[in-house]
Amino acid sequence: MSSRLSFAFGARPWAMAIALAGALALPCQAAEPVLTARPGVCILSSPGKTECVMAMDLLWNSNGAGHYCLYSSQQDAPLRCWQRASRGQAHVELASAENVSFWLQQPPQETHLAEIMVRIVSLSQKNPERRRRRHVWSLL
């Protein structure tokens, strides 16, 4: 087996160079669109409050121009659509007691090209993942 490898790479280094150059010359596929939310978290202001209300901006950009629509988990109809655009912005008034997802699609396809979740957080919620750190000698 080692003789085959030495033959493949030792005797013909130019073959490896040609294969590498061919791979680098392939056209790159367009990257997926990127969707961001500002702010990305809604904090409930008081312990008794159950619904978060805030204004937010949703921004997206893509390498290629096209027909894009922005959707929300709160409604079936698109929030906004863009024609022949490679970037966009939407101002949204959010009012929700649960986390809300937003995503970008190219109709008529139903594939989510980019998706983001806006979390609703209460300051009174206990975080089970958070643990108090203790020193080793605290057990002594």
Secondary structure, DSSP 8 states (H G I E B T S, - for coil): -HHHHIIIIII-HHHHHHHHHHHHHS-------EEEEES-EEEESSTT---EEEEEEEEEEEEEEEEEEEEETTEEEEEEEEEEEEEEEEEEEEEESS-EEEEEE-TT----SEEEEEEEEETTS--TT------GGGG-
